[in-house]
Amino acid sequence: MKATITLQEGVSFLATGGSGHQVVMDGPPAFGGKNQGSRPMEMLLYGLGGCAAFDVVLILRKMRQSLDSLEVEIKAERADEDPKVFTTIHLHFKLSGKGLKTSGVEKAIELSAKKYCSAAAMLNRVATITHDYAIIETENSQD
């Protein structure tokens, strides 16, 4: 896996991953940015949320659960002193589907958090990561 970060202007950077996809990162005007992209620390949260969501979707599909949608809301706190690492991170999973089983959702989230999500394994070394979930029943499944 590789990535290249290229300075664009001020403190705006273009990140290019080994997959060829690109993301803009930028800072606030107070630091010379134009607020035209996500902050690098936000990108870490995106990675954690994406990793966890990916795992949960795949695990639920293997369980033949009828998942229509998934959203992960993340709230994080950072240390007051440099380096301002994350100290706590909370993931709230919102899942909708027809007949989603609580036990399956709990197992999928737990497996992601404890076994499969590499981002969680790394961030868990500096931050306390917690999670919860809400299941919304839907009438018709898309799966």
C-alpha positions in Angstrom: 0.0 0.0 0.0 1.3 3.5 -0.8 0.2 7.1 -1.0 1.6 10.3 -2.2 0.8 13.7 -0.6 1.5 16.7 -2.9 1.4 20.3 -1.7 -1.0 22.3 -3.9 -1.1 25.8 -2.4 -0.9 27.3 1.1 -1.6 24.2 3.3 -3.7 22.4 0.7 -2.6 18.9 -0.3 -3.6 16.4 -2.9 -3.4 12.8 -1.5 -3.2 10.1 -4.1 -3.5 6.5 -3.1 -2.0 3.4 -4.7 -5.5 2.8 -6.2 -5.2 6.1 -8.1 -8.0 7.8 -6.2 -7.4 11.3 -4.9 -8.6 13.3 -1.9 -8.0 17.0 -1.1 -6.9 17.9 2.4 -6.8 21.5 3.5 -6.5 23.6 6.6 -8.5 26.5 8.0 -7.7 30.1 6.8 -6.1 30.8 10.2 -3.3 28.4 9.2 -3.0 29.4 5.6 -5.7 27.1 4.1 -8.8 27.9 2.1 -11.0 25.3 3.8 -11.4 23.4 0.5 -10.8 19.9 1.9 -11.0 17.7 4.9 -8.4 18.1 7.7 -5.9 15.3 8.0 -7.2 14.2 11.4 -10.7 14.0 9.9 -9.2 11.7 7.3 -8.2 9.3 10.2 -11.8 9.2 11.4 -13.0 8.6 7.8 -10.6 5.7 7.6 -11.8 4.2 10.9 -15.5 4.7 10.0 -15.0 3.3 6.5 -13.1 0.3 7.8 -15.7 -0.5 10.4 -18.6 0.0 8.0 -16.9 -2.2 5.4 -16.5 -5.0 7.9 -20.0 -4.8 9.3 -21.6 -4.8 5.8 -19.6 -7.9 4.8 -20.2 -9.7 8.0 -24.0 -9.1 7.9 -24.1 -10.2 4.3 -22.4 -13.4 5.2 -25.0 -13.9 7.9 -27.7 -13.3 5.3 -29.0 -10.3 7.1 -31.2 -8.0 5.1 -29.3 -4.7 5.3 -30.8 -1.8 3.4 -28.6 1.0 4.7 -25.7 1.8 7.1 -24.5 5.0 8.5 -21.7 5.5 11.0 -21.6 8.7 13.0 -18.2 9.3 14.7 -17.5 11.7 17.6 -13.9 12.1 18.9 -12.0 14.0 21.5 -8.4 15.0 21.2 -5.7 15.7 23.7 -5.2 19.3 24.7 -1.4 19.2 24.3 0.7 18.4 21.2 0.7 15.9 19.7 -3.1 16.2 19.9 -3.9 12.6 19.5 -7.4 11.2 19.7 -8.2 10.2 23.3 -11.7 8.9 22.9 -13.6 7.9 19.8 -17.3 6.8 19.7 -18.9 5.1 16.7 -22.7 5.1 16.4 -23.9 2.6 13.8 -27.4 3.3 12.3 -28.5 0.2 10.4 -31.8 -0.3 8.5 -33.2 -3.4 7.1 -36.0 -5.9 7.3 -35.7 -8.3 10.2 -32.2 -7.4 11.2 -31.3 -9.5 14.2 -29.8 -7.6 17.2 -27.5 -10.5 17.9 -26.1 -10.4 14.4 -25.6 -6.7 14.4 -23.8 -6.9 17.8 -21.6 -9.7 16.6 -20.7 -7.9 13.3 -19.8 -4.7 15.2 -17.8 -6.6 17.8 -15.9 -8.7 15.2 -15.0 -5.5 13.3 -13.9 -3.7 16.5 -11.9 -6.6 18.0 -10.7 -8.7 15.0 -10.9 -7.2 11.5 -10.7 -3.4 11.4 -7.0 -2.5 11.1 -7.8 1.2 11.7 -9.4 0.4 15.0 -6.5 -1.8 16.0 -4.1 1.1 15.4 -6.2 3.9 16.9 -7.1 1.8 19.9 -3.5 2.0 21.0 -3.9 5.7 21.8 -7.7 6.2 22.2 -10.5 4.5 23.9 -12.9 3.4 21.2 -16.5 2.7 22.0 -19.6 1.9 19.9 -23.3 1.6 19.9 -26.0 1.1 17.4 -29.6 1.7 16.4 -31.6 -0.6 14.2 -34.4 0.8 12.0 -36.9 -1.7 10.7 -37.8 -1.3 7.0 -40.6 -2.9 5.1 -38.8 -3.8 1.9 -35.3 -5.0 1.6 -33.0 -4.0 -1.2 -30.8 -7.2 -0.9 
